[in-house]
Amino acid sequence: MANNIHSREIIETGRKLGQILSDSTAREAFVADPAASLPEAGLSSDLIVYADTADTVHLVVPASIDATRLSKGDDAYLEELGRQALGACLYEDLPK
């Protein structure tokens, strides 16, 4: 997915994924065969999908790091990096 996707497209993708993932039957089908569902959400069918469960969470490793912003301790960048890597790993209520 390109870095220059517009906010509206991201929101629409989130809406479509939310609809798929909020329905237990659709979620199971999505996890079993993501290539069939990804195009419905406007995403490439060649993405690899990892589904978090109560027992397993996945840490996202970014493709690149801005070493300059990292070395300067740029709080905004560090927050962005943390959200990207840990966003799905921190649960107040564990998924079923």
N, CA, C and O atoms as a MOPAC input file, in Angstrom:
PM7 MOZYME 1SCF
protein

 N      0.86000 1    -1.16300 1     0.00000 1
 C      0.00000 1     0.00000 1     0.00000 1
 C      0.90700 1     1.22600 1     0.00000 1
 O      1.81600 1     1.30300 1     0.82700 1
 N      0.69800 1     2.15900 1    -0.87200 1
 C      1.52900 1     3.34200 1    -1.00200 1
 C      1.35900 1     4.27000 1     0.19200 1
 O      0.29600 1     4.32600 1     0.81200 1
 N      2.44100 1     5.00300 1     0.50500 1
 C      2.40700 1     5.92800 1     1.63700 1
 C      1.54700 1     7.14900 1     1.37900 1
 O      1.18400 1     7.84400 1     2.32800 1
 N      1.20900 1     7.43500 1     0.13400 1
 C      0.48000 1     8.65700 1    -0.18800 1
 C     -1.02300 1     8.45000 1    -0.32700 1
 O     -1.69400 1     9.22700 1    -1.00700 1
 N     -1.54800 1     7.43100 1     0.29900 1
 C     -2.99100 1     7.21000 1     0.26100 1
 C     -3.65800 1     8.33300 1     1.03500 1
 O     -3.22600 1     8.68700 1     2.13200 1
 N     -4.69400 1     8.87800 1     0.46800 1
 C     -5.37900 1     9.99600 1     1.09500 1
 C     -6.19500 1     9.54500 1     2.29500 1
 O     -6.64100 1     8.39900 1     2.36200 1
 N     -6.38600 1    10.45400 1     3.23700 1
 C     -7.11200 1    10.16700 1     4.46500 1
 C     -8.48100 1     9.56000 1     4.19000 1
 O     -8.88900 1     8.62900 1     4.88300 1
 N     -9.19400 1    10.06700 1     3.19400 1
 C    -10.52700 1     9.54300 1     2.87100 1
 C    -10.43900 1     8.07600 1     2.47600 1
 O    -11.29800 1     7.28000 1     2.85700 1
 N     -9.41800 1     7.71300 1     1.72100 1
 C     -9.24400 1     6.31700 1     1.31100 1
 C     -8.93200 1     5.43300 1     2.51600 1
 O     -9.40600 1     4.29900 1     2.59800 1
 N     -8.13400 1     5.95300 1     3.44900 1
 C     -7.80100 1     5.19000 1     4.64700 1
 C     -9.05900 1     4.97000 1     5.48000 1
 O     -9.28800 1     3.87000 1     5.98300 1
 N     -9.86300 1     5.99800 1     5.62500 1
 C    -11.11300 1     5.88100 1     6.37200 1
 C    -12.03800 1     4.87100 1     5.71000 1
 O    -12.64600 1     4.04600 1     6.39200 1
 N    -12.14900 1     4.92800 1     4.40100 1
 C    -13.01600 1     3.98400 1     3.67700 1
 C    -12.49600 1     2.55400 1     3.82600 1
 O    -13.28400 1     1.62600 1     4.00800 1
 N    -11.19200 1     2.37300 1     3.75100 1
 C    -10.60800 1     1.04600 1     3.94400 1
 C    -10.90200 1     0.54900 1     5.35400 1
 O    -11.27600 1    -0.60900 1     5.54400 1
 N    -10.73000 1     1.43200 1     6.35000 1
 C    -11.03200 1     1.06600 1     7.73200 1
 C    -12.48700 1     0.68800 1     7.91200 1
 O    -12.80200 1    -0.25500 1     8.63700 1
 N    -13.38600 1     1.42700 1     7.24900 1
 C    -14.81600 1     1.12500 1     7.33500 1
 C    -15.10500 1    -0.25700 1     6.76700 1
 O    -15.81900 1    -1.05000 1     7.38200 1
 N    -14.55100 1    -0.54400 1     5.59500 1
 C    -14.79400 1    -1.84000 1     4.95800 1
 C    -14.20500 1    -2.98400 1     5.77700 1
 O    -14.85000 1    -4.01700 1     5.95400 1
 N    -12.97600 1    -2.80400 1     6.27800 1
 C    -12.37300 1    -3.84400 1     7.10600 1
 C    -13.15400 1    -4.02700 1     8.40100 1
 O    -13.34400 1    -5.15200 1     8.86400 1
 N    -13.60400 1    -2.92100 1     8.98300 1
 C    -14.40300 1    -2.98700 1    10.20400 1
 C    -15.66800 1    -3.79500 1    10.00700 1
 O    -16.05600 1    -4.57600 1    10.87600 1
 N    -16.31200 1    -3.60900 1     8.86300 1
 C    -17.53000 1    -4.37100 1     8.56600 1
 C    -17.21900 1    -5.86000 1     8.45400 1
 O    -17.96900 1    -6.69700 1     8.95600 1
 N    -16.12600 1    -6.18200 1     7.80200 1
 C    -15.74400 1    -7.58800 1     7.64600 1
 C    -15.39300 1    -8.19300 1     9.00400 1
 O    -15.85100 1    -9.28700 1     9.33200 1
 N    -14.59200 1    -7.49400 1     9.78700 1
 C    -14.06600 1    -8.05900 1    11.02500 1
 C    -15.05600 1    -8.05700 1    12.18100 1
 O    -14.88400 1    -8.79800 1    13.14800 1
 N    -16.09100 1    -7.22800 1    12.08600 1
 C    -17.05900 1    -7.17300 1    13.17800 1
 C    -18.09200 1    -8.29100 1    13.11100 1
 O    -18.79600 1    -8.54300 1    14.09000 1
 N    -18.18800 1    -8.95100 1    11.98700 1
 C    -19.09900 1   -10.07300 1    11.81900 1
 C    -18.27700 1   -11.35700 1    11.95400 1
 O    -17.36200 1   -11.58800 1    11.16300 1
 N    -18.59100 1   -12.19200 1    12.94400 1
 C    -17.75500 1   -13.36500 1    13.23000 1
 C    -17.63000 1   -14.30900 1    12.03400 1
 O    -16.55800 1   -14.86700 1    11.80200 1
 N    -18.69400 1   -14.49300 1    11.28500 1
 C    -18.63700 1   -15.37700 1    10.11600 1
 C    -17.75100 1   -14.77600 1     9.03200 1
 O    -16.92600 1   -15.47300 1     8.44100 1
 N    -17.92400 1   -13.48400 1     8.77200 1
 C    -17.10600 1   -12.80800 1     7.76700 1
 C    -15.63700 1   -12.76800 1     8.19600 1
 O    -14.74200 1   -12.91400 1     7.36400 1
 N    -15.38900 1   -12.56700 1     9.50800 1
 C    -14.01400 1   -12.55500 1    10.01400 1
 C    -13.34200 1   -13.90700 1     9.79100 1
 O    -12.19900 1   -13.96600 1     9.33900 1
 N    -14.05200 1   -14.99900 1    10.10900 1
 C    -13.49000 1   -16.33700 1     9.90600 1
 C    -13.17200 1   -16.58000 1     8.43700 1
 O    -12.12200 1   -17.13400 1     8.10900 1
 N    -14.07600 1   -16.16600 1     7.55200 1
 C    -13.84500 1   -16.32700 1     6.11000 1
 C    -12.65700 1   -15.47800 1     5.66000 1
 O    -11.85400 1   -15.90900 1     4.83300 1
 N    -12.55400 1   -14.27000 1     6.21000 1
 C    -11.45300 1   -13.36900 1     5.87100 1
 C    -10.11600 1   -13.95700 1     6.29300 1
 O     -9.15400 1   -13.92800 1     5.52500 1
 N    -10.04900 1   -14.48900 1     7.50500 1
 C     -8.80300 1   -15.07100 1     8.00100 1
 C     -8.44600 1   -16.33600 1     7.21100 1
 O     -7.27500 1   -16.58200 1     6.92200 1
 N     -9.45400 1   -17.12900 1     6.86800 1
 C     -9.22000 1   -18.37000 1     6.12100 1
 C     -8.77200 1   -18.09600 1     4.68800 1
 O     -7.92900 1   -18.81600 1     4.15400 1
 N     -9.33100 1   -17.06100 1     4.06600 1
 C     -9.00800 1   -16.75500 1     2.66700 1
 C     -8.99400 1   -15.24000 1     2.45900 1
 O     -9.90900 1   -14.68800 1     1.84700 1
 N     -7.95700 1   -14.56700 1     2.96900 1
 C     -7.93200 1   -13.10900 1     2.86300 1
 C     -7.90200 1   -12.60300 1     1.42100 1
 O     -8.41000 1   -11.51700 1     1.14200 1
 N     -7.32500 1   -13.36000 1     0.51700 1
 C     -7.23900 1   -12.90800 1    -0.87400 1
 C     -8.61200 1   -12.66900 1    -1.48200 1
 O     -8.76300 1   -11.83500 1    -2.37500 1
 N     -9.61500 1   -13.39900 1    -0.99900 1
 C    -10.97200 1   -13.21900 1    -1.51900 1
 C    -11.62200 1   -11.95700 1    -0.96700 1
 O    -12.45900 1   -11.35400 1    -1.63800 1
 N    -11.24800 1   -11.54600 1     0.25200 1
 C    -11.88600 1   -10.39800 1     0.89900 1
 C    -11.12200 1    -9.09300 1     0.75900 1
 O    -11.72700 1    -8.02200 1     0.79700 1
 N     -9.81300 1    -9.15800 1     0.59800 1
 C     -9.01400 1    -7.93200 1     0.53400 1
 C     -9.44900 1    -6.98700 1    -0.58000 1
 O     -9.53200 1    -5.78100 1    -0.34700 1
 N     -9.73100 1    -7.49000 1    -1.78900 1
 C    -10.17600 1    -6.56700 1    -2.83900 1
 C    -11.47900 1    -5.84200 1    -2.49000 1
 O    -11.68600 1    -4.70700 1    -2.91900 1
 N    -12.35600 1    -6.48500 1    -1.71600 1
 C    -13.59500 1    -5.83300 1    -1.28600 1
 C    -13.30400 1    -4.60900 1    -0.42400 1
 O    -14.07900 1    -3.65300 1    -0.40400 1
 N    -12.17500 1    -4.64800 1     0.29100 1
 C    -11.77900 1    -3.53100 1     1.14300 1
 C    -10.86700 1    -2.56300 1     0.39500 1
 O    -10.35400 1    -1.61000 1     0.98300 1
 N    -10.66600 1    -2.80400 1    -0.89300 1
 C     -9.83100 1    -1.91300 1    -1.68200 1
 C     -8.34300 1    -2.15600 1    -1.49700 1
 O     -7.52700 1    -1.27800 1    -1.78000 1
 N     -7.98600 1    -3.34600 1    -1.02100 1
 C     -6.58900 1    -3.67900 1    -0.78200 1
 C     -6.12600 1    -4.76100 1    -1.74900 1
 O     -6.93000 1    -5.52400 1    -2.28500 1
 N     -4.83000 1    -4.81000 1    -1.95800 1
 C     -4.24500 1    -5.80200 1    -2.83700 1
 C     -4.44400 1    -7.19200 1    -2.27000 1
 O     -4.30000 1    -7.40300 1    -1.06600 1
 N     -4.77100 1    -8.13500 1    -3.12600 1
 C     -5.01300 1    -9.50900 1    -2.66700 1
 C     -3.71900 1   -10.24600 1    -2.34000 1
 O     -3.77100 1   -11.37700 1    -1.85500 1
 N     -2.55300 1    -9.63600 1    -2.59300 1
 C     -1.30100 1   -10.32400 1    -2.29400 1
 C     -0.71000 1    -9.93600 1    -0.93500 1
 O      0.43800 1   -10.27200 1    -0.64700 1
 N     -1.48200 1    -9.23400 1    -0.09600 1
 C     -1.02800 1    -8.91000 1     1.25100 1
 C     -1.08000 1   -10.16000 1     2.12100 1
 O     -1.90100 1   -11.05000 1     1.89900 1
 N     -0.20600 1   -10.21700 1     3.10100 1
 C     -0.22800 1   -11.30800 1     4.05800 1
 C     -1.01600 1   -10.82600 1     5.27600 1
 O     -0.75500 1    -9.74000 1     5.79300 1
 N     -1.96200 1   -11.61700 1     5.72800 1
 C     -2.82300 1   -11.23700 1     6.84200 1
 C     -2.51100 1   -12.13700 1     8.03000 1
 O     -2.48500 1   -13.36200 1     7.91100 1
 N     -2.27500 1   -11.50600 1     9.17900 1
 C     -2.09000 1   -12.20200 1    10.43700 1
 C     -3.20900 1   -11.76300 1    11.36100 1
 O     -3.41200 1   -10.56500 1    11.55700 1
 N     -3.92700 1   -12.69100 1    11.92300 1
 C     -5.05600 1   -12.35800 1    12.78700 1
 C     -4.65900 1   -12.50800 1    14.24800 1
 O     -4.21600 1   -13.57700 1    14.66700 1
 N     -4.81800 1   -11.43400 1    15.02800 1
 C     -4.58000 1   -11.50100 1    16.46200 1
 C     -5.69600 1   -12.29200 1    17.12900 1
 O     -6.84600 1   -12.27100 1    16.69100 1
 N     -5.33200 1   -12.98200 1    18.18900 1
 C     -6.30100 1   -13.67700 1    19.02800 1
 C     -5.98300 1   -13.31600 1    20.47900 1
 O     -5.04900 1   -12.55600 1    20.73600 1
 N     -6.73500 1   -13.84300 1    21.41000 1
 C     -6.45200 1   -13.59100 1    22.82400 1
 C     -5.08900 1   -14.16600 1    23.21800 1
 O     -4.45700 1   -13.66700 1    24.14900 1
 N     -4.63100 1   -15.21000 1    22.51900 1
 C     -3.36500 1   -15.86300 1    22.83400 1
 C     -2.18300 1   -15.35400 1    22.01500 1
 O     -1.03300 1   -15.51700 1    22.42400 1
 N     -2.44700 1   -14.75100 1    20.88100 1
 C     -1.38200 1   -14.35800 1    19.96500 1
 C     -1.62900 1   -12.95400 1    19.43000 1
 O     -2.70800 1   -12.64500 1    18.92500 1
 N     -0.61600 1   -12.11500 1    19.55000 1
 C     -0.66700 1   -10.79700 1    18.92500 1
 C      0.57500 1   -10.64700 1    18.06300 1
 O      1.60200 1   -11.27500 1    18.32400 1
 N      0.48000 1    -9.82300 1    17.04500 1
 C      1.56400 1    -9.64100 1    16.09200 1
 C      2.12000 1    -8.23400 1    16.19900 1
 O      1.36300 1    -7.26400 1    16.24500 1
 N      3.42500 1    -8.12000 1    16.23800 1
 C      4.11600 1    -6.84100 1    16.26400 1
 C      4.47800 1    -6.47600 1    14.83400 1
 O      5.06100 1    -7.28600 1    14.11400 1
 N      4.13800 1    -5.27000 1    14.41900 1
 C      4.43700 1    -4.82300 1    13.06000 1
 C      5.81700 1    -4.16800 1    13.04900 1
 O      6.06700 1    -3.22600 1    13.80000 1
 N      6.70300 1    -4.66700 1    12.20200 1
 C      8.02900 1    -4.09500 1    12.04800 1
 C      8.00000 1    -3.19600 1    10.81600 1
 O      7.81300 1    -3.68100 1     9.70000 1
 N      8.18500 1    -1.88400 1    11.01200 1
 C      8.13100 1    -0.96100 1     9.86400 1
 C      9.21900 1    -1.27100 1     8.83900 1
 O     10.29500 1    -1.76100 1     9.18300 1
 N      8.92400 1    -0.98200 1     7.58900 1
 C      9.87800 1    -1.23600 1     6.50800 1
 C     11.10500 1    -0.34500 1     6.62100 1
 O     12.20200 1    -0.75100 1     6.23600 1
 N     10.93500 1     0.86100 1     7.14300 1
 C     12.07500 1     1.76800 1     7.29400 1
 C     11.86800 1     2.64700 1     8.52200 1
 O     10.74600 1     2.84700 1     8.98400 1
 N     12.96200 1     3.15600 1     9.02700 1
 C     12.97000 1     4.02500 1    10.20000 1
 C     13.66700 1     5.32500 1     9.81600 1
 O     14.67600 1     5.30700 1     9.11300 1
 N     13.13200 1     6.44900 1    10.27700 1
 C     13.77500 1     7.74600 1    10.07400 1
 C     14.81800 1     7.91900 1    11.17200 1
 O     14.49600 1     8.36400 1    12.27400 1
 N     16.06500 1     7.56900 1    10.87400 1
 C     17.14100 1     7.57900 1    11.86400 1
 C     17.38300 1     8.96800 1    12.45000 1
 O     17.72500 1     9.08900 1    13.62600 1
 N     17.21200 1     9.99900 1    11.65800 1
 C     17.41300 1    11.36600 1    12.14200 1
 C     16.39300 1    11.71200 1    13.21000 1
 O     16.74600 1    12.20300 1    14.28200 1
 N     15.12700 1    11.45500 1    12.91400 1
 C     14.07200 1    11.74800 1    13.89300 1
 C     14.21500 1    10.86300 1    15.12200 1
 O     13.93500 1    11.30400 1    16.23600 1
 N     14.64200 1     9.63300 1    14.93600 1
 C     14.85300 1     8.72300 1    16.05000 1
 C     15.97600 1     9.22900 1    16.95900 1
 O     15.81600 1     9.27800 1    18.17800 1
 N     17.11000 1     9.60600 1    16.36400 1
 C     18.25600 1    10.05800 1    17.15900 1
 C     17.98100 1    11.37500 1    17.88000 1
 O     18.58200 1    11.64800 1    18.91900 1
 N     17.07700 1    12.19300 1    17.33800 1
 C     16.71700 1    13.45900 1    17.98200 1
 C     15.66800 1    13.26700 1    19.06900 1
 O     15.34300 1    14.20400 1    19.79800 1
 N     15.13600 1    12.04700 1    19.17600 1
 C     14.10700 1    11.79100 1    20.17800 1
 C     12.82000 1    12.53100 1    19.88000 1
 O     12.13100 1    12.98300 1    20.79500 1
 N     12.49500 1    12.65600 1    18.61100 1
 C     11.28200 1    13.35800 1    18.16000 1
 C     10.05400 1    12.63800 1    18.71400 1
 O      9.68200 1    11.56700 1    18.23400 1
 N      9.42400 1    13.24200 1    19.73600 1
 C      8.29000 1    12.59500 1    20.40000 1
 C      7.15600 1    12.24200 1    19.44800 1
 O      6.56900 1    11.16500 1    19.55800 1
 N      6.84200 1    13.13800 1    18.51200 1
 C      5.75500 1    12.86700 1    17.56600 1
 C      6.09000 1    11.63900 1    16.71200 1
 O      5.22300 1    10.80500 1    16.45100 1
 N      7.34200 1    11.53500 1    16.28300 1
 C      7.75600 1    10.39800 1    15.47000 1
 C      7.74800 1     9.11100 1    16.29900 1
 O      7.30000 1     8.06500 1    15.83000 1
 N      8.24800 1     9.19800 1    17.53700 1
 C      8.27300 1     8.01800 1    18.39600 1
 C      6.86100 1     7.52800 1    18.69400 1
 O      6.61900 1     6.32300 1    18.75400 1
 N      5.93100 1     8.46100 1    18.88000 1
 C      4.53300 1     8.07400 1    19.09500 1
 C      3.97300 1     7.39700 1    17.85000 1
 O      3.29500 1     6.37400 1    17.94700 1
 N      4.25500 1     7.96400 1    16.68700 1
 C      3.79400 1     7.37000 1    15.42500 1
 C      4.36600 1     5.96500 1    15.26100 1
 O      3.65000 1     5.03500 1    14.89000 1
 N      5.65100 1     5.81800 1    15.53800 1
 C      6.31600 1     4.52000 1    15.41300 1
 C      5.71000 1     3.50600 1    16.38000 1
 O      5.47000 1     2.35600 1    16.01300 1
 N      5.46500 1     3.93600 1    17.61000 1
 C      4.85100 1     3.05500 1    18.59400 1
 C      3.45500 1     2.64000 1    18.20200 1
 O      3.07400 1     1.48200 1    18.37500 1
 N      2.68500 1     3.58400 1    17.67100 1
 C      1.32000 1     3.24900 1    17.23800 1
 C      1.34400 1     2.24800 1    16.08600 1
 O      0.54900 1     1.30800 1    16.05000 1
 N      2.26500 1     2.46000 1    15.14600 1
 C      2.34800 1     1.53900 1    14.01400 1
 C      2.73900 1     0.14100 1    14.47400 1
 O      2.17400 1    -0.84700 1    14.00500 1
 N      3.68700 1     0.05200 1    15.37200 1
 C      4.20600 1    -1.25300 1    15.79500 1
 C      3.32100 1    -1.93500 1    16.82400 1
 O      3.14000 1    -3.15200 1    16.78100 1
 N      2.76900 1    -1.16000 1    17.74800 1
 C      2.07900 1    -1.76100 1    18.88200 1
 C      0.57500 1    -1.56300 1    18.88500 1
 O     -0.10900 1    -2.08000 1    19.76800 1
 N      0.04900 1    -0.83400 1    17.92800 1
 C     -1.36100 1    -0.48900 1    17.93800 1
 C     -2.28900 1    -1.64400 1    18.16900 1
 O     -3.23300 1    -1.52300 1    18.95100 1
 N     -2.06000 1    -2.75600 1    17.52200 1
 C     -2.94400 1    -3.90800 1    17.65000 1
 C     -2.51700 1    -4.84300 1    18.76200 1
 O     -3.20500 1    -5.82700 1    19.03300 1
 N     -1.39700 1    -4.56100 1    19.41400 1
 C     -0.88000 1    -5.46700 1    20.44300 1
 C     -1.34100 1    -5.10300 1    21.83800 1
 O     -1.15000 1    -5.88100 1    22.77300 1
 N     -1.93500 1    -3.95100 1    21.99400 1
 C     -2.33400 1    -3.48800 1    23.31500 1
 C     -3.84500 1    -3.51800 1    23.43400 1
 O     -4.54100 1    -2.75900 1    22.75900 1
 N     -4.35000 1    -4.38300 1    24.28000 1
 C     -5.78500 1    -4.53100 1    24.42800 1
 C     -6.22000 1    -4.17800 1    25.84100 1
 O     -5.61500 1    -4.63000 1    26.81300 1
 N     -7.26000 1    -3.37700 1    25.95400 1
 C     -7.88400 1    -3.18500 1    27.25400 1
 C     -8.85000 1    -4.35200 1    27.47500 1
 O     -8.95600 1    -4.87500 1    28.58400 1
 N     -9.53800 1    -4.74600 1    26.43500 1
 C    -10.42500 1    -5.91600 1    26.45100 1
 C     -9.87900 1    -6.88900 1    25.42300 1
 O     -9.80300 1    -6.56000 1    24.24000 1
 N     -9.50100 1    -8.07500 1    25.85600 1
 C     -8.93200 1    -9.04600 1    24.93400 1
 C     -9.96300 1    -9.49200 1    23.91100 1
 O    -11.13500 1    -9.66400 1    24.24500 1
 N     -9.52900 1    -9.68300 1    22.64600 1
 C    -10.45900 1   -10.20100 1    21.63200 1
 C    -10.79400 1   -11.65000 1    21.94000 1
 O    -10.05400 1   -12.34500 1    22.63700 1
 N    -11.91800 1   -12.08400 1    21.40800 1
 C    -12.35900 1   -13.46700 1    21.62400 1
 C    -11.69000 1   -14.39400 1    20.64800 1
 O    -11.93500 1   -15.60000 1    20.67500 1

